[in-house]
Amino acid sequence: MMTPEQKCRKSFDLFAQLSQMVDEKASSSERIDIVERELFTGLLQLGRNLLEEFLVQVGDGDVGESLEHEDRTLKRLDKLSLRMYRSIFGSLKVRRRVYAVRERQTTVAPLDAKLGLPEREHSYVLQDFMQRFCVNNAFDESIESLEELFGLSVSKRTAEQLNQDFGEAIGRIRDDQKRKDFDHQEAEILAVSIDGKGVPMRGTVEQKRGQPETSMQKHLRKRKEAKAAVRSKRRRYAGHGKLQKQMAWISAVFTIDAARRTPNDILDEMANVGSTPRPKPVNKRIEAKMTDYIEGEKVNGQHMIFKDAAAQVAARDPESLKTLICLMDGQCSLWGLQAAYFPNAIPILDIFHASERLWKAAYCFHKENSLEADKFVGSYLRLLLEGKVDSIIRSFRARLSKLQARKRETLQAVIRYYNNNREIMKYNEYLANGYPIASGVIEGACRHLVNDRMERTGMRWQIDGAKAMLNTRSAYINGEWDSMIQERIKREQERLYGQAV
């Protein structure tokens, strides 16, 4: 074993070698990126050596022949115990004194508490770096990138387990902390937007938790089995199977300044005929929940996400001074929960979902992608933005008799949609008051949170892994990563050593 003086000398020698390399490269006019790569490799070696020197200097944690721990007297064991510590500079062996009542019983190592060693072998810094890769890329790609950059070999299973640890910790932190008031400036309108996005799963949550199938799942399984039996008798074709998905319910809570506009302004924006800069969301927070079973009891993801969003709203506007709006698509279950959790909010149906029905109506009378269909939608969209939903309904009803049965059914469905949602389609009032009318924030959140990471080719998720990734990725997107990491470390240290080191 090297003495501290020898370790220190080795570090100075390594630094001298790097300095000499720089001098030589400068005299030979070496390309700068080559010098940069060699420096990075050398600095990793230097960092490992200095970390080893640090461990030598802090000692082995010897506190004498005995140690009082949890009302027991522990004796110092004769042999030093080795523990692996995998840092960003490489793996090191931590030699420390351990104490126990007798050999082969649970031991206590004072050095672990002194250094604040993590529960796992991997350092907190390495865990942080690894998970920053994992929240943005597939696990295989992440560990390959880690090895290419730092020369570190980490298994895929370790990366997945760490992600699950991180996700569970972030979920607990959010549940415990609830929501704190924002110290920084908020905008005048407080907005809540909620939507669902399917996550490709490997089996159902009932299968994972050992729960009986729901009646709908049983029906879908039997239908799938019947189709599979038919397919087995003929040649299989590409894309014959459908993904099994479970819904992730995603919320976006943010504030935004009012931007008063007219129907003409919206039509010009949609036609890309100039537009004035619109205010941007402030302090946007995205979170996600999935239906799961906790202690055998089913907990609905929709209810959880609304409850969570309500807690955010209460924290961000405790005195209810801001105008609260709820902006969503036309899913009935969402609006039912909105009435329960946000009864005082102004409900707004997303304009793009509302206008999609105009295209369905247009194709009842005109060919798809035709100029006539465009004009049809344009004229009725203006009525929609002017808040004249009743006029649209009357006009469509008057046209029903001119259609054949199949197209008549389509137009009747459009009429029902507008009739059922007329109270949340007062776009003339929303625009005059400066409220947002498009759910681009939540649509983008669904795409960014789920699609970009969890719906890549061949990906299938277990319920625990899916929930963990949603938690970690939302924390990363929200800019909460560093604070969540530090809180997780603090809690783990308190659990392991009774206090945060």
N, C-alpha and C positions, 0 to 999 in steps of 0.2 A: 504494500500500500504506500502511495506517495505521501510525503509530508506536505503540509500547507506551503512550505517554501518551494518544494519541487513543483507543486501544482501551479503556483504563481509564476515560477520561472518558465514553465511550459507555455502559459498564456502569453507571457512577454515574447517568447520565441515565435509563437504562431503569429502574433501581431507584427513582429519584425519581418516575418516571411511575407505577409500580405503587403506591408509597406514596400518591401524590396520588389515584389511582383509589380506593383504599381509603377515604380521607377523604371523597371525594365520595359514594361509595356509602353510607357510614355516615350522612351527613347527610340523604340522601334515603330512608333506611330500605329499601334494596334487599334483595331476598330473598337469603339467604346462599348458596344453591347457585349463583346467577348470579355472585356475587362469586367464589366458589370456582373456577368454570370460567374466568373471565377471568384470575384469578391464575395458574392452571395454564398457560394459553397464554402469559402474559407471562413466567413463570418458565422455560418452554422457550426463549423468545427470549433471555432473560438467560443461561441456561446455554450456549447456542450462542455468544454473544458472549464469555463468559468462557473458553470452550474455545479460541476463536480467539486470545484474548489470551494464553493459556497457550502456544499454538504459536509466537506471535511472540516470547515471552520466552525459550523454549528455543533459539531460533535455527534455523539450517539445517543444523547438523551438520558445519560446516567444520572439519577437523582439520589443515589445511595443504595444501601443494601435492601431497603424496604420502601414501600409506597402505600399510603392510605388511599383507598379508592372505594367509594360507595359503602362505607362502614366496614370495610374489610382491609386487612393488612396483606399486601402482596409482596412476595419476595423476588428479588432480582435473580433471573436465570443466568446460568454460567455462559451460555453461548449467545453471540449476537444473532439477531434475526435479520434476514434480508427481505427487502420489499422492492418490487419493481416500480419505477416511476418513469412513465413514457411521456417525455416532453417534446416540444416542437424541435428541439435540437437532437433528439434521439433518446434511446432507453438508458436509464441509469439505475444502479443498485443502491438503495438506501440501507445502510447498516445501522441498526439501532438496538438499544437495550430494551428488553421486554420484562414485564413483571407479571407473576401469576401466583395463585395459592400453591400450586405444585405443577410439575411438568405435565405437558399434554392437556392442560386446561386452558380456558380462554385467557388470553394474554392482553396486557395493556402496555402500549408503547408511548411514553411521554413525548418522544420526538415527533410522533404523528400529530399530536395536538399543537406542539410548538411550531411546526412548519405549516399546519393547516392542510395536511395532505388530503386529497379527495378520497371518496369512498372507493372509486375505481382506480385502476392503475394509471389511466390516462389523465394527464394534467388538465386543469381547468382551461388553460390556454389552448391546448390541443383539442379539447372537447368543443370549445368555442369556434375555432377555425374549421374543424370538421363539419360542424352543424351549419355553419355559414355556407359551406359548399352544398350540404345535403338539402337545405330548404330551397335551393335554386336548381339543383340538378339531380338526376337519378343517383341512387346510392352507389352503383358501380362506377359511374363517371366521377363521383365525388372522391371516392377513395383512390381512384387512378390519378386525379389531379393532385391530391395530397401527396401521393408518392412521388409524382414528377417534380413537385415543387420542393418538398422537404426530405425526400428519400425515406419516408415513413411508410411502413406496411401495416395497414389496418384492415381487418376483415369486414365484409359487408354486414355480417350479423352484428358485429360490434357497433357499426355506424347506425344500423336500424334500432338497436337496443338503446343507444344513447339518444337517438331522436325521440324514442318513446319516453325515456326518462325526462327529457327536456319538455316534451309536450304535456306530460302529466304534472310536472312542476309548475309550468306556466298556467295550466288550468286551475291548480290549487291557489296560486298567487292571486289570480283574478277573482276567484271566489272569496278569498279572505279579504282582499283589499277593497273589493267592490269597485267604486269609482271615486276618484278625488276631483275636487273642483279644479278646473284649469286656471293656472295662474296667469297665462298669457291671454292676449286679446282674442275674444270670440266675435263672430259676426252677428248680425241682428236676427236672422232666421235660423231656428234649430230644426234640422231635417232628419227624419228616420226613413231608411229605405231597406226593405227586406225581400229576399228572393231565395229560391232554391236551385241547387245545381247537383246533378247526379254524379256520384263517385263510383267508378267501376270496382266491384267488390269480388272477393273470393269467398262465395257463400254468403248467407244472410246473417244478420246479427242474432237471430233466434238460434241458428245452428251453432254459432260461436259460443253463445251463453247457455246452451242447453235448454232452450225454451221451445214450446210447441209452435208449429207454423200458424200464421194467421190464415183465415179462410181465403183471403185473396192470394197469399203465397202458395197455398195448397192448390188453388185453381190454376195459377200460372205454371206451377211445376207439372201438373198433370197434362196441361196443354202442350208444354214443351216436350214432355216425354212422348206424347202421341205424335207430335211432328217428327221427333227423332226416330221413332219406329218406322214412319213412312220413308224418311230420308235414307234409312239403312238399307232399304230395298232398291234404291236407285243410286246413281252416281252422285257423290257429294260435290257440291259446288262452293266456290270461294264466297266467304262472307255469309255462310248459311246460319251461323249462330249469332244470337244477340247477347250483348253484354248484360250481366246482372248488375244493376246499380242500386245504390242507396242514396237517398237525398241528404245533402249537406245544406243546412239552412244558414244563410249568410246575412249579416246585418251591416249596414254602413250608417254611422251616426256622425253628423257633421253640422257645422254652421256655415251660413252663406249670406252675403249681403243681398238686399233686394235689387232686382233689375227690372224696372217697369218696361214692358214692351207691348207692341200691338200685333194683331194677326199678320199684318204685312211684314213686320220684322221677322217673324218666325218663317213665313213663306219665303222670304228672301234668303234667310239662312239655309233653308232646306234646298233652295235652288242654287246655292253658292253665289248669290248676287250680293256680295258685300255683307258685312255684319260688324256690329260694334263689339268690342271686347266685353265678355261677360265675366262677372265675378267668379272667383274660384272657391271651391270648398275649403273651409278652414278647420284644422284639427280633426281631420277625418280619421275615424277609428273603425276598423273592420274586424269582425269576429265571426266564428262559425260554430255550429252545434250539429250533432247527429243524434238520432234516436238510439237509445241504448237501454240496457237493463242494469239497474243498480240494486244489488241485493235481491235479485229476482223480480223486481218491480220495474215495469216499463216506464221510461221517462221520455216523453215526446220532444223531439228536437225543435219543432216549431214553437212549442210553449217555452222551451229554455231560451231560445234566441230572442223572443219577445220580452221575456222577463229580464234578460241581460240588457237589452236595449233600453228598457224602462228604467233600469238602474243607472245607466249612463245619462239618460235625459234628466233624471232627478238630481244627479250630481252636477251636471253642467248648467242646469237652470233651476236651482232649488226653490226659488221664489216664483217660478213660472212667469217671468217677465218677458220672455221671448215668444215670438210667434212660432208655434210648433206645427210642422206639416208632416204628413206621412205619405210618401210617394212610392207606389208599388204597381205591379201589373194587375190583371183582373182575376187572379186566383181567389176563389171565394173563401177558402180557409184562412188566407192571410188577412182578408178584410174583416172576417169574424173575430180574429184575435186582436186586430187593430182597435175595434170597438171596445174590447175588454181592457186592453193595456194602455191605450192612448185615446180615451173617450173625448178629450178636449182638443185633439189634433185636427187640423184641416186635411181631410183625405183627398188625395189627387191621384187619378189614374194616369199612368205614364202615357204620354201622347203618342209614342211610337206603337205601343200595343193597341191603342184605340184606332190609330190610322191603318194598322194592318187589316182591320176588318173592312175598310173602304176598298182595299185591293180585292178582297174576296167578293165584295159586292160588284166591283167594276168588271170582274171576269165572268159575272153572270150575264153581262150585256155586250162585252167586247172581248176581242182576242187578247191573249196574254202578250205583254210587251208591246202593245199597240199604242199609237199616239192617242187614239180615242180613250183608251183606258187611263192614260196619264191625265188627260183633260178631265175625265170623270172624277178621278181621285182629287185633283187640284180644286175643283169647284166645291166638292163636299168637304174637303179639308178646311177650306176657308170657313164654311158654316160651323164646322166642329170647333175651330179656334174662336169663333165669335159666340160660342156657347149656345148655338141653335141646334141642340141635339134633338129636340122634339120635331123640328122641321125636317131633319134627316130621316127620322123614323116615319113621319107621315109620307115623305116622298118615296121611301123604299116600299112602304105598304101599298102605295098607289101603283107601283110597278110590278107587284107580285103576279097579277093576272096575266101578264105578258110572257111569263116564264114557264118552261117545262118543269115537270115534277122535281127532277134532281136539282136544278138550279134554284127552283123555288124554295126547297129545303135549305139550301145554302144561304139564301137571302133572309129567310125567316130566322136562321141562327144568328145572323148579323143583327137583325132587328132586336132579338131577345137580349143579345149582349149589350147593345146600347140602352135598351129599356131598363135592364137590371142595374146598369152602372151610371145612369143619368145624373145621380146626385154627386158623383165624384168626377164629373166631366165638365165642370163650370170653368172652362179655360179662359173665357173672357174676364172673369173675376180674378183668376190666378195671375194672368198676365198684367192686369191693371194694378195689382198689389205687389208685383215684382217677385212672385213665387216661381221657383223652378218647376217645370212641367214634364221634364224628361228624366228617366231613371238611369242615365248614363253612368252615374257613380256606382250603383250596385251592379249593373251589367258588367262594367269594367272590373269590379271587385270579384265577381264570380269567375270571370275569364282569367284574371291574374292569379287569384287564389287557388282555383281548382284546375282549370284547363291547362295552364302553363306548366304545372308541376305534376298533377295527379292523373292526367288523362293522356299520357304519352303512350306510344305504341307498346302493347303487350302488358301494360301495368294493371295489376289487380291488387286490391288492398284488403287486409283484415281490419276489423272495426277498430281495434286498439291503435294500429299503425295509422289508419286514416285520421282518427281524432287527434293523434299526436302531431301529424304533419299539418293539419289545419291550425292547431294552436301555435306551432313554431313558425309556420309561414306567415300567419296573420301578425304575430309579434314582430317579425322581421319587416313586413310591409308597413306596419304602423310606426316604425321607428322606435319600438319599445325594446329592441333586442338587448342593448347594453344594460338597461335597468333590470330587465327580467333575469339576465345572466347573473348580475350581482346579487339580486334577491335570492336566486336559487342557491348560489354559493353560500350566502349568509345562513340560509335555513339548513342546508346540509351540514355546515360547520356546527351549528347549534345542536343539531341532532346527534352528531358524532362525538363532539367534545364539550357540549354543555354551553358553549359560547362561540361567537364568531371570532376566529383568530385574526 
